[in-house]
Amino acid sequence: MTNSVKQDSVLLRLSFSRMGSERKASMNTVDTDADKDRLKMTKKLFKSAEYRAIGTFDGHTKNWINSRAICAKIGYKGISLLPLALLPEVERYLEERMVERKTMIDRFLEVYNEEREIARGAMKEFFRETDYPDIPEVEKAFGMEWWYVVFEVPKNLPPELEAREREKLEARFNDMENQVQEALRESFLKLVNTLTESLKPGPNGKKKKFHSSGVTNLLDFLELFNVRNVTNDTELEEITKRARQIVIDVDPDVVRKDNDVRNELAKAMTEVTQATVALVGTDHIRKFNFDEEDEDNDTSKIPPAGLPF
């Protein structure tokens, strides 16, 4: 990685865990002529609003982090590149979210026994007492952790092996830098394309519903772009400047009511979208699913490490 990226960024790893809400159910009692080896059935342990709220909360937390940190696939799950300038804000946010999450977990634990009894009556012969551990064990299944991590070659390797591993690590970091640049470009493309498509007529020629979030989400990205542009992507920087000029004074209410304003905005944003597509390249567009939740029991761990790289 370039020195500027190493000096101005840190690798962040954020992890959530919670008790799984589903278990496998036996197909033995199912009356069917189908090949049961080709089928599987799951049972939902509880349908608790309190439990679902934790999953939603975790998703919102990750989305906020991903609006600051940048996805960086380096062989470990959940790694992102965080500009050091945003570190104090992110640290405060995560500390606050951990306290809020603990409150939500406590609410779920308060209804846990009741949910188990509801499931007992609803599942009939599929109910298994062993699927419902005692509350202390359930509480242990919930976790939220984050680390600032560093990857280094061990100091005690033989010289030849150390040189080989150092070369491999450098190649991995260089690849990650390319991915960080691509991820920032693709995130921007997703935002401008969403806004552009909302301004165009639908298949039936009627106006689509215009949401203010299309503008505010783009403005949020633009506000943080300079500090997140750790790879010094001057090409994307030029396009973001044009986008800012277009949307900085946009009034969503006027866009909804004035067709001329809407059409002019659509034309300008189409040009921005096309320029971004040309920059990203259709062969390199990847789908980043920032809403994907971690597995219910995420036991993968990366040891805490120093700041920065």
C-alpha beads as a LAMMPS data file, in Angstrom:
LAMMPS data file: protein, C-alpha beads

309 atoms
308 bonds

1 atom types
1 bond types

-500.0 500.0 xlo xhi
-500.0 500.0 ylo yhi
-500.0 500.0 zlo zhi

Masses

1 110.0

Atoms # bond

1 1 1 0.000 0.000 0.000
2 1 1 1.111 3.565 -0.540
3 1 1 2.615 5.419 2.379
4 1 1 -0.262 7.914 2.445
5 1 1 -2.816 5.157 2.876
6 1 1 -0.732 3.485 5.597
7 1 1 -0.217 6.729 7.469
8 1 1 -3.745 8.093 7.119
9 1 1 -5.842 4.928 7.592
10 1 1 -6.367 1.999 9.909
11 1 1 -7.925 -1.416 9.373
12 1 1 -11.151 -1.832 11.334
13 1 1 -12.843 -5.116 12.116
14 1 1 -16.424 -4.994 13.441
15 1 1 -18.235 -8.143 14.564
16 1 1 -21.706 -8.928 15.915
17 1 1 -23.025 -12.198 17.319
18 1 1 -26.397 -13.249 18.670
19 1 1 -28.336 -16.373 19.498
20 1 1 -29.602 -18.121 16.387
21 1 1 -33.350 -17.971 15.899
22 1 1 -33.708 -21.109 13.759
23 1 1 -32.948 -24.816 14.115
24 1 1 -33.240 -27.796 11.820
25 1 1 -36.421 -29.821 12.192
26 1 1 -36.773 -33.526 11.456
27 1 1 -38.595 -34.487 8.265
28 1 1 -39.557 -37.877 9.748
29 1 1 -43.047 -36.759 10.716
30 1 1 -43.735 -35.084 7.377
31 1 1 -46.098 -37.107 5.170
32 1 1 -44.879 -36.749 1.597
33 1 1 -43.946 -38.892 -1.399
34 1 1 -41.007 -36.623 -2.144
35 1 1 -37.423 -37.703 -1.510
36 1 1 -36.814 -36.339 1.988
37 1 1 -33.060 -36.363 1.429
38 1 1 -33.647 -33.494 -0.976
39 1 1 -35.693 -31.494 1.501
40 1 1 -34.960 -29.696 4.704
41 1 1 -37.149 -28.002 7.229
42 1 1 -36.329 -25.348 9.788
43 1 1 -38.216 -24.171 12.811
44 1 1 -38.234 -20.639 14.146
45 1 1 -37.501 -20.671 17.857
46 1 1 -39.215 -17.384 18.576
47 1 1 -41.002 -14.597 16.736
48 1 1 -39.968 -11.855 19.088
49 1 1 -40.092 -8.212 18.068
50 1 1 -37.357 -7.610 20.626
51 1 1 -35.078 -10.118 18.901
52 1 1 -35.769 -8.739 15.420
53 1 1 -35.019 -5.240 16.675
54 1 1 -31.469 -6.305 17.564
55 1 1 -30.845 -7.551 14.025
56 1 1 -32.208 -4.315 12.566
57 1 1 -30.077 -2.316 14.989
58 1 1 -26.951 -4.226 13.937
59 1 1 -27.748 -3.600 10.272
60 1 1 -28.099 0.138 10.860
61 1 1 -24.834 0.167 12.794
62 1 1 -22.969 -1.534 9.961
63 1 1 -24.523 0.784 7.379
64 1 1 -23.341 3.821 9.345
65 1 1 -19.841 2.397 9.682
66 1 1 -19.782 1.627 5.955
67 1 1 -20.619 5.254 5.232
68 1 1 -17.258 6.120 6.820
69 1 1 -15.043 3.061 6.491
70 1 1 -14.476 1.433 3.108
71 1 1 -14.863 -2.263 2.369
72 1 1 -11.478 -3.964 2.072
73 1 1 -11.378 -7.669 1.264
74 1 1 -8.020 -8.909 2.485
75 1 1 -8.842 -12.509 3.330
76 1 1 -10.659 -11.883 6.595
77 1 1 -14.327 -11.240 7.157
78 1 1 -15.530 -7.800 8.152
79 1 1 -12.353 -5.817 7.459
80 1 1 -12.691 -2.221 6.318
81 1 1 -10.315 0.674 5.828
82 1 1 -11.050 3.630 8.096
83 1 1 -9.476 7.071 7.580
84 1 1 -7.799 8.066 10.823
85 1 1 -9.484 11.464 10.655
86 1 1 -12.808 9.695 11.273
87 1 1 -11.517 7.449 14.046
88 1 1 -12.678 9.589 17.027
89 1 1 -16.207 9.876 15.628
90 1 1 -16.407 6.161 14.853
91 1 1 -15.070 5.170 18.271
92 1 1 -17.647 7.356 20.064
93 1 1 -20.417 5.984 17.873
94 1 1 -19.523 2.345 18.502
95 1 1 -19.252 2.887 22.248
96 1 1 -22.714 4.469 22.292
97 1 1 -24.188 1.743 20.097
98 1 1 -22.797 -0.990 22.343
99 1 1 -24.603 0.540 25.334
100 1 1 -27.855 0.824 23.340
101 1 1 -27.497 -2.753 22.122
102 1 1 -27.081 -4.041 25.666
103 1 1 -30.387 -2.392 26.580
104 1 1 -32.084 -4.087 23.631
105 1 1 -30.626 -7.471 24.592
106 1 1 -31.982 -7.018 28.126
107 1 1 -35.429 -6.385 26.681
108 1 1 -35.227 -9.603 24.707
109 1 1 -34.101 -11.556 27.758
110 1 1 -37.110 -10.225 29.674
111 1 1 -39.482 -11.893 27.189
112 1 1 -37.313 -14.940 26.458
113 1 1 -39.074 -17.371 28.821
114 1 1 -42.467 -16.230 27.588
115 1 1 -41.348 -16.735 23.977
116 1 1 -40.184 -20.252 24.831
117 1 1 -43.595 -21.146 26.252
118 1 1 -45.359 -19.702 23.223
119 1 1 -43.110 -21.823 21.010
120 1 1 -43.825 -24.910 23.124
121 1 1 -47.522 -24.616 22.353
122 1 1 -47.065 -23.638 18.727
123 1 1 -44.463 -26.221 17.689
124 1 1 -46.152 -29.241 19.234
125 1 1 -44.011 -32.323 18.593
126 1 1 -41.252 -30.227 17.004
127 1 1 -40.505 -28.423 20.262
128 1 1 -37.189 -29.370 21.899
129 1 1 -36.273 -28.089 25.336
130 1 1 -32.584 -28.284 24.424
131 1 1 -33.096 -25.629 21.750
132 1 1 -33.681 -23.115 24.531
133 1 1 -30.691 -22.733 26.845
134 1 1 -30.979 -20.897 30.137
135 1 1 -30.885 -17.096 30.094
136 1 1 -27.210 -16.776 31.188
137 1 1 -26.176 -18.892 28.188
138 1 1 -28.427 -16.906 25.862
139 1 1 -26.898 -13.662 27.070
140 1 1 -23.406 -14.972 26.335
141 1 1 -24.419 -15.621 22.725
142 1 1 -24.818 -11.891 22.095
143 1 1 -21.724 -9.870 21.411
144 1 1 -20.423 -6.751 19.709
145 1 1 -16.695 -6.275 19.263
146 1 1 -14.355 -4.215 17.164
147 1 1 -10.606 -4.094 16.691
148 1 1 -8.089 -1.908 14.947
149 1 1 -5.819 -4.456 13.362
150 1 1 -2.402 -4.667 11.771
151 1 1 -0.919 -7.395 9.603
152 1 1 2.807 -8.019 9.913
153 1 1 5.262 -10.733 9.005
154 1 1 6.491 -12.613 12.119
155 1 1 9.934 -11.469 13.200
156 1 1 11.262 -14.953 14.015
157 1 1 11.016 -16.495 10.531
158 1 1 14.079 -17.678 8.648
159 1 1 15.337 -14.903 6.311
160 1 1 14.210 -16.562 3.065
161 1 1 10.761 -17.348 4.429
162 1 1 10.436 -13.850 5.889
163 1 1 11.243 -12.294 2.512
164 1 1 8.695 -14.500 0.759
165 1 1 5.956 -13.733 3.286
166 1 1 6.718 -10.011 3.186
167 1 1 6.329 -10.044 -0.585
168 1 1 3.005 -11.890 -0.310
169 1 1 1.718 -9.472 2.321
170 1 1 2.694 -6.434 0.262
171 1 1 0.887 -7.883 -2.759
172 1 1 -2.212 -8.441 -0.657
173 1 1 -2.158 -4.857 0.615
174 1 1 -1.666 -3.488 -2.903
175 1 1 -4.664 -5.483 -4.046
176 1 1 -6.665 -4.142 -1.118
177 1 1 -5.795 -0.577 -2.112
178 1 1 -7.213 -1.220 -5.573
179 1 1 -10.340 -2.696 -4.020
180 1 1 -10.761 0.314 -1.735
181 1 1 -10.644 2.642 -4.730
182 1 1 -13.132 0.481 -6.631
183 1 1 -15.443 0.245 -3.624
184 1 1 -15.567 4.028 -3.217
185 1 1 -16.304 4.465 -6.908
186 1 1 -19.015 1.826 -6.872
187 1 1 -20.639 3.272 -3.754
188 1 1 -20.818 6.628 -5.490
189 1 1 -22.190 5.022 -8.648
190 1 1 -24.930 3.299 -6.679
191 1 1 -26.002 6.606 -5.132
192 1 1 -26.003 8.661 -8.343
193 1 1 -27.728 5.903 -10.290
194 1 1 -30.442 5.563 -7.629
195 1 1 -31.097 9.304 -7.736
196 1 1 -31.015 9.419 -11.541
197 1 1 -33.458 6.530 -11.962
198 1 1 -35.895 8.085 -9.473
199 1 1 -36.080 11.191 -11.657
200 1 1 -36.875 9.354 -14.881
201 1 1 -40.429 8.346 -15.884
202 1 1 -41.532 4.795 -15.154
203 1 1 -42.345 2.179 -17.831
204 1 1 -45.875 3.577 -18.059
205 1 1 -44.584 7.103 -18.576
206 1 1 -45.749 8.275 -15.156
207 1 1 -43.519 10.037 -12.657
208 1 1 -41.882 7.826 -10.084
209 1 1 -42.185 8.670 -6.423
210 1 1 -39.284 10.929 -5.532
211 1 1 -37.685 10.360 -2.129
212 1 1 -35.642 13.063 -0.413
213 1 1 -33.227 10.360 0.762
214 1 1 -31.848 10.099 -2.773
215 1 1 -30.467 13.621 -2.415
216 1 1 -29.520 13.472 1.265
217 1 1 -27.666 10.155 0.901
218 1 1 -25.645 11.556 -1.984
219 1 1 -24.878 14.746 -0.063
220 1 1 -23.727 12.686 2.927
221 1 1 -21.323 10.802 0.656
222 1 1 -20.013 14.026 -0.870
223 1 1 -19.519 15.637 2.530
224 1 1 -17.156 12.853 3.610
225 1 1 -15.570 12.164 0.234
226 1 1 -12.378 14.167 0.690
227 1 1 -11.459 12.469 3.949
228 1 1 -12.453 9.013 2.634
229 1 1 -10.504 9.451 -0.588
230 1 1 -7.413 7.831 0.930
231 1 1 -6.166 6.572 -2.452
232 1 1 -6.179 10.105 -3.891
233 1 1 -8.577 9.199 -6.692
234 1 1 -8.435 12.429 -8.712
235 1 1 -10.722 11.096 -11.455
236 1 1 -13.551 10.365 -9.053
237 1 1 -12.860 13.640 -7.262
238 1 1 -13.643 15.605 -10.434
239 1 1 -16.958 13.819 -10.884
240 1 1 -17.949 14.350 -7.259
241 1 1 -17.296 18.073 -7.630
242 1 1 -19.745 18.153 -10.540
243 1 1 -22.307 16.173 -8.561
244 1 1 -22.016 18.559 -5.626
245 1 1 -22.658 21.560 -7.879
246 1 1 -25.820 19.864 -9.144
247 1 1 -27.430 18.721 -5.889
248 1 1 -26.135 21.146 -3.262
249 1 1 -29.157 23.468 -3.582
250 1 1 -31.761 20.932 -4.689
251 1 1 -35.111 21.280 -2.935
252 1 1 -36.903 17.892 -3.029
253 1 1 -40.321 19.564 -2.725
254 1 1 -39.630 21.666 -5.823
255 1 1 -38.429 18.578 -7.704
256 1 1 -41.706 16.827 -6.911
257 1 1 -43.876 19.733 -8.072
258 1 1 -41.945 21.295 -10.974
259 1 1 -41.505 19.037 -14.001
260 1 1 -38.981 21.383 -15.629
261 1 1 -36.745 21.286 -12.552
262 1 1 -37.144 17.531 -12.374
263 1 1 -36.186 17.063 -16.024
264 1 1 -33.163 19.363 -15.765
265 1 1 -31.968 17.525 -12.673
266 1 1 -32.486 14.176 -14.411
267 1 1 -30.431 15.328 -17.400
268 1 1 -27.570 16.582 -15.236
269 1 1 -27.526 13.475 -13.054
270 1 1 -27.614 11.213 -16.106
271 1 1 -24.374 12.830 -17.265
272 1 1 -22.805 12.248 -13.839
273 1 1 -23.965 8.633 -13.838
274 1 1 -22.587 7.992 -17.310
275 1 1 -19.239 9.517 -16.380
276 1 1 -19.071 7.313 -13.282
277 1 1 -19.972 4.188 -15.235
278 1 1 -17.158 4.990 -17.664
279 1 1 -14.788 5.394 -14.721
280 1 1 -15.814 2.214 -12.931
281 1 1 -16.026 0.107 -16.074
282 1 1 -18.788 -2.435 -16.537
283 1 1 -16.309 -5.317 -16.300
284 1 1 -15.345 -4.315 -12.778
285 1 1 -18.692 -3.410 -11.235
286 1 1 -19.213 -5.580 -8.161
287 1 1 -22.145 -5.808 -5.833
288 1 1 -21.449 -4.778 -2.235
289 1 1 -24.150 -5.996 0.120
290 1 1 -23.673 -3.726 3.163
291 1 1 -26.915 -4.963 4.701
292 1 1 -25.766 -8.580 4.896
293 1 1 -25.809 -9.752 8.481
294 1 1 -23.061 -11.735 10.140
295 1 1 -23.781 -15.336 10.961
296 1 1 -25.692 -15.825 14.190
297 1 1 -22.638 -17.177 15.983
298 1 1 -19.567 -15.473 14.594
299 1 1 -16.614 -17.061 16.351
300 1 1 -13.893 -15.877 13.968
301 1 1 -11.489 -13.649 15.824
302 1 1 -8.634 -11.396 14.830
303 1 1 -6.472 -10.414 17.812
304 1 1 -6.369 -6.738 18.809
305 1 1 -3.411 -4.868 17.393
306 1 1 -1.801 -1.492 17.421
307 1 1 -2.513 1.765 15.627
308 1 1 -1.948 2.511 12.844
309 1 1 -0.435 -0.007 10.356

Bonds

1 1 1 2
2 1 2 3
3 1 3 4
4 1 4 5
5 1 5 6
6 1 6 7
7 1 7 8
8 1 8 9
9 1 9 10
10 1 10 11
11 1 11 12
12 1 12 13
13 1 13 14
14 1 14 15
15 1 15 16
16 1 16 17
17 1 17 18
18 1 18 19
19 1 19 20
20 1 20 21
21 1 21 22
22 1 22 23
23 1 23 24
24 1 24 25
25 1 25 26
26 1 26 27
27 1 27 28
28 1 28 29
29 1 29 30
30 1 30 31
31 1 31 32
32 1 32 33
33 1 33 34
34 1 34 35
35 1 35 36
36 1 36 37
37 1 37 38
38 1 38 39
39 1 39 40
40 1 40 41
41 1 41 42
42 1 42 43
43 1 43 44
44 1 44 45
45 1 45 46
46 1 46 47
47 1 47 48
48 1 48 49
49 1 49 50
50 1 50 51
51 1 51 52
52 1 52 53
53 1 53 54
54 1 54 55
55 1 55 56
56 1 56 57
57 1 57 58
58 1 58 59
59 1 59 60
60 1 60 61
61 1 61 62
62 1 62 63
63 1 63 64
64 1 64 65
65 1 65 66
66 1 66 67
67 1 67 68
68 1 68 69
69 1 69 70
70 1 70 71
71 1 71 72
72 1 72 73
73 1 73 74
74 1 74 75
75 1 75 76
76 1 76 77
77 1 77 78
78 1 78 79
79 1 79 80
80 1 80 81
81 1 81 82
82 1 82 83
83 1 83 84
84 1 84 85
85 1 85 86
86 1 86 87
87 1 87 88
88 1 88 89
89 1 89 90
90 1 90 91
91 1 91 92
92 1 92 93
93 1 93 94
94 1 94 95
95 1 95 96
96 1 96 97
97 1 97 98
98 1 98 99
99 1 99 100
100 1 100 101
101 1 101 102
102 1 102 103
103 1 103 104
104 1 104 105
105 1 105 106
106 1 106 107
107 1 107 108
108 1 108 109
109 1 109 110
110 1 110 111
111 1 111 112
112 1 112 113
113 1 113 114
114 1 114 115
115 1 115 116
116 1 116 117
117 1 117 118
118 1 118 119
119 1 119 120
120 1 120 121
121 1 121 122
122 1 122 123
123 1 123 124
124 1 124 125
125 1 125 126
126 1 126 127
127 1 127 128
128 1 128 129
129 1 129 130
130 1 130 131
131 1 131 132
132 1 132 133
133 1 133 134
134 1 134 135
135 1 135 136
136 1 136 137
137 1 137 138
138 1 138 139
139 1 139 140
140 1 140 141
141 1 141 142
142 1 142 143
143 1 143 144
144 1 144 145
145 1 145 146
146 1 146 147
147 1 147 148
148 1 148 149
149 1 149 150
150 1 150 151
151 1 151 152
152 1 152 153
153 1 153 154
154 1 154 155
155 1 155 156
156 1 156 157
157 1 157 158
158 1 158 159
159 1 159 160
160 1 160 161
161 1 161 162
162 1 162 163
163 1 163 164
164 1 164 165
165 1 165 166
166 1 166 167
167 1 167 168
168 1 168 169
169 1 169 170
170 1 170 171
171 1 171 172
172 1 172 173
173 1 173 174
174 1 174 175
175 1 175 176
176 1 176 177
177 1 177 178
178 1 178 179
179 1 179 180
180 1 180 181
181 1 181 182
182 1 182 183
183 1 183 184
184 1 184 185
185 1 185 186
186 1 186 187
187 1 187 188
188 1 188 189
189 1 189 190
190 1 190 191
191 1 191 192
192 1 192 193
193 1 193 194
194 1 194 195
195 1 195 196
196 1 196 197
197 1 197 198
198 1 198 199
199 1 199 200
200 1 200 201
201 1 201 202
202 1 202 203
203 1 203 204
204 1 204 205
205 1 205 206
206 1 206 207
207 1 207 208
208 1 208 209
209 1 209 210
210 1 210 211
211 1 211 212
212 1 212 213
213 1 213 214
214 1 214 215
215 1 215 216
216 1 216 217
217 1 217 218
218 1 218 219
219 1 219 220
220 1 220 221
221 1 221 222
222 1 222 223
223 1 223 224
224 1 224 225
225 1 225 226
226 1 226 227
227 1 227 228
228 1 228 229
229 1 229 230
230 1 230 231
231 1 231 232
232 1 232 233
233 1 233 234
234 1 234 235
235 1 235 236
236 1 236 237
237 1 237 238
238 1 238 239
239 1 239 240
240 1 240 241
241 1 241 242
242 1 242 243
243 1 243 244
244 1 244 245
245 1 245 246
246 1 246 247
247 1 247 248
248 1 248 249
249 1 249 250
250 1 250 251
251 1 251 252
252 1 252 253
253 1 253 254
254 1 254 255
255 1 255 256
256 1 256 257
257 1 257 258
258 1 258 259
259 1 259 260
260 1 260 261
261 1 261 262
262 1 262 263
263 1 263 264
264 1 264 265
265 1 265 266
266 1 266 267
267 1 267 268
268 1 268 269
269 1 269 270
270 1 270 271
271 1 271 272
272 1 272 273
273 1 273 274
274 1 274 275
275 1 275 276
276 1 276 277
277 1 277 278
278 1 278 279
279 1 279 280
280 1 280 281
281 1 281 282
282 1 282 283
283 1 283 284
284 1 284 285
285 1 285 286
286 1 286 287
287 1 287 288
288 1 288 289
289 1 289 290
290 1 290 291
291 1 291 292
292 1 292 293
293 1 293 294
294 1 294 295
295 1 295 296
296 1 296 297
297 1 297 298
298 1 298 299
299 1 299 300
300 1 300 301
301 1 301 302
302 1 302 303
303 1 303 304
304 1 304 305
305 1 305 306
306 1 306 307
307 1 307 308
308 1 308 309
